Amino acid sequence: MDFRVGLFDATFVPLGFIILLSYQLFLYFRVRYAPMRTVIGVNHLARRHWVESMMKDNDKNNILAVQTLRNTTMGAHFNTTEPLLGARDPTLRCIKFIIRMVCFLLSVLTFMKSVRYINHVNFLINVPLQTLRCPPEYVSTVLAKGCNFHTVGIRAFYFVCPLFMWLLSPIAMLCSCTFLVPLLYYLDVSGLDQQ
């Protein structure tokens, strides 16, 4: 029985990770070469136009810009707790725990980077164009970096779900990965056709 459980872990867990990694590679190329077909690409374009409009009429929009960026930053500030569920093999339990902690650490670090970039935008967006000589394209690029780090942080939380399922069984982990990919695809597709 233990040999079969070890074989399932050695087979189904890497297969689940390959499924998730394959989807992330697909999404990367879709964002890069057909950005308007993804939510990420549409959001990048919308944020670029938003920054330009905020900076164009800075006297009227400065409070709106800061409040919007503050609300965006607050999305990256939340704490999670996770229970430690037991596994039979202490080594495997340790590996599962380390992988989950790495996922959480990656999420926290990317959220911190997101907050950092968005805080930079808070200052850049309210400086008059004539004073700073900083084009709106630069400000929107900094905002896009912050939002990209936020997206990576959210993805790290999504990937923790299959890791929790792995505590139950490698088959549950594989099923969770298989379920997660269509869910992510549904969340990532913009519904706009590439023109």
Accessible surface in RSA format (square Angstrom, percent):
REM  Atomic radii and reference values for relative SASA: ProtOr
REM  Chains: A
REM  Algorithm: Lee & Richards
REM  Probe-radius: 1.40
REM  Slices: 20
REM RES _ NUM      All-atoms   Total-Side   Main-Chain    Non-polar    All polar
REM                ABS   REL    ABS   REL    ABS   REL    ABS   REL    ABS   REL
RES MET A   1   160.12  82.9 117.51  77.8  42.61 101.5 107.74  91.6  52.39  69.4
RES ASP A   2   114.25  80.0 103.35 102.9  10.90  25.8  37.75  88.9  76.49  76.3
RES PHE A   3   163.18  81.6 150.83  93.4  12.35  32.1 159.48  96.7   3.70  10.6
RES ARG A   4   127.94  53.7 127.32  64.9   0.61   1.5  34.29  46.9  93.65  56.8
RES VAL A   5    48.04  31.6  47.91  43.4   0.13   0.3  48.04  41.7   0.00   0.0
RES GLY A   6    37.62  46.4   0.00   N/A  37.62  46.4  32.22  88.4   5.41  12.1
RES LEU A   7    89.26  49.7  84.95  60.8   4.32  10.9  87.84  61.7   1.43   3.8
RES PHE A   8    61.55  30.8  61.55  38.1   0.00   0.0  61.55  37.3   0.00   0.0
RES ASP A   9    15.97  11.2  12.02  12.0   3.95   9.3  10.41  24.5   5.55   5.5
RES ALA A  10    70.68  65.0  45.88  70.8  24.80  56.4  55.50  78.2  15.18  40.2
RES THR A  11    67.14  47.8  58.80  59.6   8.34  19.9  51.43  69.1  15.72  23.8
RES PHE A  12    46.61  23.3  46.61  28.9   0.00   0.0  46.61  28.3   0.00   0.0
RES VAL A  13     8.17   5.4   8.17   7.4   0.00   0.0   8.17   7.1   0.00   0.0
RES PRO A  14    58.16  42.4  54.58  49.8   3.59  13.0  58.09  48.0   0.07   0.4
RES LEU A  15    77.21  43.0  75.66  54.1   1.55   3.9  76.56  53.8   0.65   1.8
RES GLY A  16     0.00   0.0   0.00   N/A   0.00   0.0   0.00   0.0   0.00   0.0
RES PHE A  17    73.26  36.7  71.03  44.0   2.23   5.8  71.30  43.2   1.96   5.6
RES ILE A  18   102.03  58.1 101.31  75.5   0.72   1.7 101.94  73.4   0.09   0.2
RES ILE A  19    49.77  28.3  44.67  33.3   5.10  12.3  48.09  34.6   1.69   4.6
RES LEU A  20     7.98   4.4   7.78   5.6   0.20   0.5   7.89   5.5   0.09   0.2
RES LEU A  21   109.86  61.2 106.35  76.1   3.51   8.8 109.18  76.7   0.68   1.8
RES SER A  22    60.06  50.7  52.00  69.4   8.06  18.6  34.45  73.4  25.60  35.9
RES TYR A  23    13.01   6.1   8.04   4.6   4.97  12.9  12.27   9.2   0.74   0.9
RES GLN A  24    41.43  23.2  36.67  26.8   4.75  11.3  22.09  47.0  19.34  14.7
RES LEU A  25    93.56  52.1  93.34  66.8   0.22   0.5  93.54  65.7   0.02   0.1
RES PHE A  26    82.43  41.2  74.19  46.0   8.25  21.5  81.20  49.2   1.24   3.5
RES LEU A  27    12.24   6.8  12.24   8.8   0.00   0.0  12.24   8.6   0.00   0.0
RES TYR A  28   117.31  54.8 111.20  63.3   6.12  15.9  89.87  67.5  27.44  33.8
RES PHE A  29   105.11  52.6 103.44  64.1   1.67   4.3 103.82  62.9   1.29   3.7
RES ARG A  30    44.78  18.8  39.29  20.0   5.49  13.1   7.78  10.6  37.00  22.4
RES VAL A  31    37.21  24.5  33.27  30.1   3.93   9.5  33.27  28.9   3.93  10.7
RES ARG A  32   145.98  61.3 117.85  60.1  28.12  67.0  23.37  31.9 122.60  74.3
RES TYR A  33   151.32  70.6 125.25  71.3  26.07  67.8  96.48  72.5  54.84  67.6
RES ALA A  34    16.29  15.0  16.29  25.1   0.00   0.0  16.29  22.9   0.00   0.0
RES PRO A  35    47.41  34.6  47.41  43.2   0.00   0.0  47.41  39.1   0.00   0.0
RES MET A  36    50.73  26.3  50.73  33.6   0.00   0.0  45.44  38.6   5.29   7.0
RES ARG A  37    96.20  40.4  95.76  48.8   0.45   1.1   5.04   6.9  91.16  55.3
RES THR A  38     2.25   1.6   2.25   2.3   0.00   0.0   2.25   3.0   0.00   0.0
RES VAL A  39    52.02  34.2  51.39  46.5   0.63   1.5  52.02  45.2   0.00   0.0
RES ILE A  40    29.92  17.0  27.81  20.7   2.11   5.1  29.91  21.5   0.01   0.0
RES GLY A  41     4.62   5.7   0.00   N/A   4.62   5.7   1.85   5.1   2.77   6.2
RES VAL A  42    38.22  25.1  37.75  34.2   0.47   1.1  37.75  32.8   0.47   1.3
RES ASN A  43    52.80  36.4  52.42  50.7   0.39   0.9   2.51   6.0  50.29  48.6
RES HIS A  44    43.97  24.0  40.14  27.9   3.84   9.8  31.10  32.1  12.87  15.0
RES LEU A  45    74.26  41.4  71.18  50.9   3.08   7.7  73.94  51.9   0.32   0.9
RES ALA A  46    55.26  50.8  44.24  68.3  11.01  25.0  51.25  72.2   4.01  10.6
RES ARG A  47    68.01  28.6  67.20  34.3   0.81   1.9  17.32  23.7  50.69  30.7
RES ARG A  48    80.58  33.8  80.32  40.9   0.26   0.6  23.64  32.3  56.94  34.5
RES HIS A  49   101.82  55.6  97.90  68.0   3.92  10.0  76.30  78.6  25.52  29.7
RES TRP A  50    56.94  22.9  51.45  24.9   5.49  12.9  48.51  25.9   8.43  13.7
RES VAL A  51     0.00   0.0   0.00   0.0   0.00   0.0   0.00   0.0   0.00   0.0
RES GLU A  52    52.23  30.0  50.47  38.2   1.76   4.2  16.48  31.9  35.75  29.2
RES SER A  53    51.11  43.2  47.01  62.7   4.11   9.5  41.07  87.5  10.05  14.1
RES MET A  54    15.30   7.9  14.27   9.4   1.03   2.5  14.27  12.1   1.03   1.4
RES MET A  55     5.92   3.1   0.76   0.5   5.16  12.3   1.10   0.9   4.82   6.4
RES LYS A  56   167.67  81.8 140.16  86.0  27.51  65.5  84.18  75.8  83.49  88.9
RES ASP A  57    56.46  39.5  54.59  54.3   1.87   4.4  20.81  49.0  35.65  35.6
RES ASN A  58    20.07  13.8  16.97  16.4   3.11   7.5  12.21  29.4   7.87   7.6
RES ASP A  59   134.87  94.5 112.15 111.6  22.72  53.7  32.20  75.8 102.67 102.4
RES LYS A  60   164.88  80.4 133.34  81.8  31.54  75.1  86.71  78.0  78.17  83.3
RES ASN A  61    29.21  20.1  29.10  28.1   0.12   0.3   0.32   0.8  28.89  27.9
RES ASN A  62    57.75  39.8  56.68  54.8   1.07   2.6   5.91  14.2  51.84  50.1
RES ILE A  63   121.11  68.9 118.63  88.4   2.48   6.0 121.11  87.2   0.00   0.0
RES LEU A  64    90.45  50.4  87.08  62.3   3.36   8.5  88.58  62.2   1.87   5.0
RES ALA A  65     1.08   1.0   1.08   1.7   0.00   0.0   1.08   1.5   0.00   0.0
RES VAL A  66    60.50  39.8  60.50  54.8   0.00   0.0  60.50  52.6   0.00   0.0
RES GLN A  67    86.17  48.2  85.84  62.7   0.33   0.8  16.86  35.9  69.32  52.6
RES THR A  68    49.76  35.4  46.85  47.5   2.91   6.9  40.09  53.9   9.67  14.6
RES LEU A  69     2.41   1.3   2.41   1.7   0.00   0.0   2.41   1.7   0.00   0.0
RES ARG A  70   125.62  52.7 123.21  62.8   2.41   5.7  57.46  78.5  68.16  41.3
RES ASN A  71    86.11  59.4  73.59  71.1  12.51  30.1  26.15  62.9  59.95  57.9
RES THR A  72    49.59  35.3  38.95  39.5  10.64  25.3  30.22  40.6  19.37  29.3
RES THR A  73    12.45   8.9  12.43  12.6   0.02   0.1  12.27  16.5   0.18   0.3
RES MET A  74   109.06  56.5 100.84  66.7   8.22  19.6  80.98  68.8  28.08  37.2
RES GLY A  75    35.92  44.3   0.00   N/A  35.92  44.3  31.42  86.2   4.50  10.1
RES ALA A  76     7.78   7.1   0.23   0.4   7.54  17.2   0.23   0.3   7.54  20.0
RES HIS A  77    99.76  54.5  78.67  54.7  21.08  53.9  63.46  65.4  36.30  42.2
RES PHE A  78    96.29  48.2  70.20  43.5  26.09  67.9  78.34  47.5  17.95  51.4
RES ASN A  79   150.09 103.5 119.37 115.4  30.71  74.0  31.62  76.1 118.46 114.5
RES THR A  80    65.83  46.8  35.09  35.6  30.75  73.3  32.13  43.2  33.70  50.9
RES THR A  81   134.34  95.5 106.83 108.3  27.51  65.6  79.61 106.9  54.73  82.7
RES GLU A  82    40.55  23.3  17.60  13.3  22.95  54.6  12.32  23.8  28.22  23.0
RES PRO A  83    85.36  62.2  73.80  67.3  11.56  42.0  84.59  69.8   0.76   4.7
RES LEU A  84   107.02  59.6  77.66  55.6  29.36  73.8  77.66  54.5  29.36  79.0
RES LEU A  85    82.52  46.0  80.79  57.8   1.73   4.4  82.52  58.0   0.00   0.0
RES GLY A  86    56.53  69.7   0.00   N/A  56.53  69.7  27.05  74.2  29.48  66.0
RES ALA A  87    23.66  21.8   3.43   5.3  20.23  46.0  13.23  18.6  10.43  27.6
RES ARG A  88   203.46  85.4 170.14  86.7  33.32  79.3  79.72 109.0 123.73  75.0
RES ASP A  89    70.14  49.1  65.11  64.8   5.03  11.9  26.71  62.9  43.43  43.3
RES PRO A  90    90.59  66.0  85.28  77.7   5.31  19.3  86.51  71.4   4.08  25.4
RES THR A  91    89.63  63.7  84.51  85.7   5.12  12.2  56.44  75.8  33.18  50.2
RES LEU A  92    36.77  20.5  35.83  25.6   0.93   2.3  36.56  25.7   0.21   0.6
RES ARG A  93    94.24  39.6  94.16  48.0   0.08   0.2   4.85   6.6  89.39  54.2
RES CYS A  94    65.38  49.5  59.47  66.3   5.91  13.9  21.49  54.5  43.89  47.3
RES ILE A  95    77.22  43.9  76.19  56.8   1.03   2.5  77.19  55.6   0.03   0.1
RES LYS A  96    10.81   5.3  10.48   6.4   0.33   0.8   0.81   0.7  10.01  10.7
RES PHE A  97    77.02  38.5  77.02  47.7   0.00   0.0  77.02  46.7   0.00   0.0
RES ILE A  98    90.92  51.7  90.09  67.1   0.83   2.0  90.91  65.5   0.01   0.0
RES ILE A  99    56.01  31.9  54.13  40.3   1.88   4.5  55.14  39.7   0.87   2.4
RES ARG A 100     0.46   0.2   0.46   0.2   0.00   0.0   0.35   0.5   0.11   0.1
RES MET A 101    63.40  32.8  60.50  40.0   2.90   6.9  31.63  26.9  31.77  42.1
RES VAL A 102    89.28  58.8  88.10  79.8   1.18   2.8  88.78  77.1   0.51   1.4
RES CYS A 103    16.99  12.9  15.07  16.8   1.92   4.5   2.12   5.4  14.87  16.0
RES PHE A 104    25.18  12.6  24.85  15.4   0.33   0.9  25.18  15.3   0.00   0.0
RES LEU A 105   102.70  57.2  99.39  71.1   3.31   8.3 102.60  72.1   0.10   0.3
RES LEU A 106    83.85  46.7  81.28  58.1   2.57   6.5  83.35  58.5   0.50   1.3
RES SER A 107     0.29   0.2   0.29   0.4   0.00   0.0   0.29   0.6   0.00   0.0
RES VAL A 108    75.97  50.0  74.69  67.6   1.28   3.1  75.81  65.9   0.17   0.4
RES LEU A 109    85.13  47.4  84.12  60.2   1.02   2.6  84.35  59.2   0.78   2.1
RES THR A 110    10.28   7.3  10.16  10.3   0.12   0.3  10.28  13.8   0.00   0.0
RES PHE A 111    11.22   5.6  11.16   6.9   0.06   0.1  11.22   6.8   0.00   0.0
RES MET A 112   117.11  60.6 108.19  71.6   8.92  21.2  95.28  81.0  21.83  28.9
RES LYS A 113    75.00  36.6  74.32  45.6   0.68   1.6  45.26  40.7  29.74  31.7
RES SER A 114     0.09   0.1   0.09   0.1   0.00   0.0   0.00   0.0   0.09   0.1
RES VAL A 115    24.79  16.3  24.79  22.4   0.00   0.0  24.79  21.5   0.00   0.0
RES ARG A 116   113.53  47.7 107.59  54.8   5.93  14.1  42.04  57.5  71.49  43.3
RES TYR A 117    35.79  16.7  35.79  20.4   0.00   0.0  11.63   8.7  24.17  29.8
RES ILE A 118     0.65   0.4   0.65   0.5   0.00   0.0   0.65   0.5   0.00   0.0
RES ASN A 119    62.55  43.1  62.32  60.2   0.23   0.5  17.34  41.7  45.21  43.7
RES HIS A 120    79.14  43.3  77.55  53.9   1.59   4.1  57.52  59.3  21.62  25.2
RES VAL A 121     0.00   0.0   0.00   0.0   0.00   0.0   0.00   0.0   0.00   0.0
RES ASN A 122    30.87  21.3  25.97  25.1   4.89  11.8  11.46  27.6  19.40  18.8
RES PHE A 123   155.34  77.7 150.59  93.3   4.75  12.4 153.71  93.2   1.63   4.7
RES LEU A 124    33.39  18.6  33.31  23.8   0.08   0.2  33.39  23.5   0.00   0.0
RES ILE A 125     0.60   0.3   0.20   0.2   0.40   1.0   0.20   0.1   0.40   1.1
RES ASN A 126    43.28  29.8  28.46  27.5  14.82  35.7  20.13  48.4  23.15  22.4
RES VAL A 127    43.23  28.4  40.99  37.1   2.23   5.4  42.05  36.5   1.17   3.2
RES PRO A 128    67.13  48.9  64.51  58.8   2.63   9.5  67.13  55.4   0.00   0.0
RES LEU A 129    63.84  35.6  55.23  39.5   8.60  21.6  55.47  39.0   8.36  22.5
RES GLN A 130   148.19  82.9 128.06  93.6  20.12  47.9  73.64 156.7  74.55  56.5
RES THR A 131    99.52  70.8  73.54  74.6  25.98  61.9  61.68  82.8  37.84  57.2
RES LEU A 132    65.38  36.4  46.86  33.5  18.52  46.5  49.19  34.5  16.18  43.5
RES ARG A 133   205.73  86.4 174.42  88.9  31.31  74.5  67.45  92.2 138.28  83.8
RES CYS A 134    14.27  10.8  10.89  12.1   3.38   7.9   8.21  20.8   6.06   6.5
RES PRO A 135    69.10  50.4  63.28  57.7   5.82  21.2  68.62  56.7   0.48   3.0
RES PRO A 136    24.37  17.8  24.37  22.2   0.00   0.0  24.37  20.1   0.00   0.0
RES GLU A 137    87.44  50.2  87.12  65.9   0.32   0.8  47.48  91.8  39.96  32.6
RES TYR A 138   116.81  54.5 111.37  63.4   5.44  14.1  75.65  56.9  41.15  50.7
RES VAL A 139     0.00   0.0   0.00   0.0   0.00   0.0   0.00   0.0   0.00   0.0
RES SER A 140     2.55   2.2   0.77   1.0   1.78   4.1   0.77   1.6   1.78   2.5
RES THR A 141    54.06  38.4  53.65  54.4   0.41   1.0  41.54  55.8  12.52  18.9
RES VAL A 142     8.55   5.6   8.55   7.7   0.00   0.0   8.55   7.4   0.00   0.0
RES LEU A 143     4.93   2.7   4.93   3.5   0.00   0.0   4.93   3.5   0.00   0.0
RES ALA A 144    13.42  12.3  13.42  20.7   0.00   0.0  13.42  18.9   0.00   0.0
RES LYS A 145    95.45  46.6  94.03  57.7   1.41   3.4  45.34  40.8  50.11  53.4
RES GLY A 146     0.00   0.0   0.00   N/A   0.00   0.0   0.00   0.0   0.00   0.0
RES CYS A 147     8.18   6.2   6.20   6.9   1.98   4.7   4.93  12.5   3.25   3.5
RES ASN A 148    60.28  41.6  59.33  57.3   0.95   2.3  21.90  52.7  38.39  37.1
RES PHE A 149    60.86  30.5  59.96  37.1   0.90   2.3  60.45  36.6   0.41   1.2
RES HIS A 150    45.54  24.9  45.54  31.7   0.00   0.0  30.52  31.5  15.02  17.5
RES THR A 151    39.90  28.4  37.33  37.8   2.57   6.1  20.41  27.4  19.49  29.5
RES VAL A 152    64.83  42.7  64.26  58.2   0.57   1.4  64.50  56.0   0.33   0.9
RES GLY A 153     0.00   0.0   0.00   N/A   0.00   0.0   0.00   0.0   0.00   0.0
RES ILE A 154    51.66  29.4  51.66  38.5   0.00   0.0  51.66  37.2   0.00   0.0
RES ARG A 155    22.92   9.6  22.92  11.7   0.00   0.0  13.31  18.2   9.61   5.8
RES ALA A 156     2.22   2.0   0.24   0.4   1.98   4.5   1.88   2.6   0.34   0.9
RES PHE A 157    38.24  19.1  32.69  20.2   5.56  14.5  32.99  20.0   5.26  15.0
RES TYR A 158    62.43  29.1  62.21  35.4   0.22   0.6  37.73  28.4  24.69  30.4
RES PHE A 159    46.11  23.1  45.09  27.9   1.01   2.6  45.09  27.3   1.01   2.9
RES VAL A 160     5.73   3.8   5.73   5.2   0.00   0.0   5.73   5.0   0.00   0.0
RES CYS A 161    66.70  50.5  63.04  70.3   3.66   8.6  17.87  45.3  48.83  52.6
RES PRO A 162     0.25   0.2   0.25   0.2   0.00   0.0   0.25   0.2   0.00   0.0
RES LEU A 163     2.94   1.6   2.71   1.9   0.24   0.6   2.71   1.9   0.24   0.6
RES PHE A 164    49.87  24.9  47.49  29.4   2.38   6.2  47.57  28.8   2.29   6.6
RES MET A 165    68.33  35.4  68.33  45.2   0.00   0.0  41.55  35.3  26.78  35.5
RES TRP A 166    11.33   4.5  11.22   5.4   0.11   0.3  11.22   6.0   0.11   0.2
RES LEU A 167    15.71   8.7   1.06   0.8  14.64  36.8   1.06   0.7  14.64  39.4
RES LEU A 168   123.72  68.9  93.22  66.7  30.49  76.6  96.18  67.5  27.54  74.1
RES SER A 169    39.16  33.1  35.33  47.2   3.83   8.8  31.47  67.0   7.69  10.8
RES PRO A 170    10.27   7.5  10.27   9.4   0.00   0.0  10.27   8.5   0.00   0.0
RES ILE A 171    82.02  46.7  82.02  61.1   0.00   0.0  82.02  59.1   0.00   0.0
RES ALA A 172    20.42  18.8  13.64  21.1   6.77  15.4  19.54  27.5   0.88   2.3
RES MET A 173     0.00   0.0   0.00   0.0   0.00   0.0   0.00   0.0   0.00   0.0
RES LEU A 174    30.41  16.9  30.41  21.8   0.00   0.0  30.41  21.4   0.00   0.0
RES CYS A 175    75.05  56.8  68.02  75.9   7.03  16.5  28.14  71.3  46.91  50.6
RES SER A 176    18.49  15.6  11.08  14.8   7.41  17.1   9.52  20.3   8.97  12.6
RES CYS A 177     0.00   0.0   0.00   0.0   0.00   0.0   0.00   0.0   0.00   0.0
RES THR A 178    74.43  52.9  70.60  71.6   3.83   9.1  66.08  88.8   8.34  12.6
RES PHE A 179   143.05  71.6 136.97  84.8   6.08  15.8 142.35  86.3   0.69   2.0
RES LEU A 180     8.89   5.0   8.89   6.4   0.00   0.0   8.89   6.2   0.00   0.0
RES VAL A 181    30.44  20.0  30.44  27.6   0.00   0.0  30.44  26.5   0.00   0.0
RES PRO A 182    79.09  57.6  70.43  64.2   8.66  31.5  75.03  61.9   4.06  25.2
RES LEU A 183    67.32  37.5  61.94  44.3   5.38  13.5  66.34  46.6   0.98   2.6
RES LEU A 184     0.12   0.1   0.12   0.1   0.00   0.0   0.12   0.1   0.00   0.0
RES TYR A 185    93.01  43.4  93.01  52.9   0.00   0.0  63.58  47.8  29.43  36.3
RES TYR A 186   169.30  79.0 155.34  88.4  13.96  36.3 111.59  83.9  57.71  71.1
RES LEU A 187    75.23  41.9  61.84  44.2  13.39  33.7  64.82  45.5  10.41  28.0
RES ASP A 188     6.71   4.7   6.68   6.6   0.03   0.1   1.37   3.2   5.33   5.3
RES VAL A 189    52.73  34.7  39.77  36.0  12.97  31.2  39.88  34.7  12.85  34.9
RES SER A 190    32.31  27.3   3.30   4.4  29.02  66.8   6.16  13.1  26.16  36.6
RES GLY A 191    65.69  81.0   0.00   N/A  65.69  81.0  36.24  99.5  29.45  66.0
RES LEU A 192    87.91  49.0  83.36  59.6   4.56  11.5  84.93  59.6   2.98   8.0
RES ASP A 193   114.95  80.5 105.20 104.7   9.75  23.1  30.25  71.2  84.71  84.5
RES GLN A 194    85.89  48.0  61.55  45.0  24.34  58.0  32.27  68.7  53.62  40.7
RES GLN A 195   204.85 114.5 139.07 101.6  65.77 156.6  80.49 171.3 124.35  94.3
END  Absolute sums over single chains surface
CHAIN  1 A    11798.5      10436.0       1362.5       8014.0       3784.4
END  Absolute sums over all chains
TOTAL         11798.5      10436.0       1362.5       8014.0       3784.4
